[in-house]
């Protein structure tokens, strides 16, 4: 059906505009809320020991699993992973995948790992959203011990 605004009564024209506006708002609102129910996106990392903003990590999903890649280092741009072993030794930290294999589980994502290039340590990991999706809690476990950082959505 093709609508010709020139042939519509003013009341029908207002109604058609109202329907279009409601559809536009509902589509955009659902996309906004869906994006904030997921950790997918860019995050500013905050060091839990120093309080410094260290990097921007891009979290993405592949085959239902969550991964995180360092997009940008803020304190030491261009830094190499001099603490890393093997093939990652002296490779750029920017572009490095530091989180992998996380699966959704009742509002949290767990079952994966997170890597700290500065300490050359890999930890079991769990993440969850807070503050309406504006903050991401990132917890790394080593045995019964853990550290938690709060990342800020970009």
GIMO-V189702 format. One record per helix or strand of 3 or more residues. SS is the DSSP state (h for helix, s for strand). FROM is the first residue (numbers start at 1). TO is the last residue. If there is no record, write none. Layout:
# GIMO-V189702
ss:SS from:FROM to:TO
ss:SS from:FROM to:TO
This chain:
# GIMO-V189702
ss:h from:5 to:7
ss:h from:10 to:35
ss:s from:41 to:46
ss:s from:53 to:62
ss:s from:65 to:73
ss:h from:86 to:88
ss:s from:97 to:105
ss:s from:108 to:116
ss:s from:121 to:130
ss:h from:131 to:133
ss:s from:135 to:142
ss:s from:145 to:153
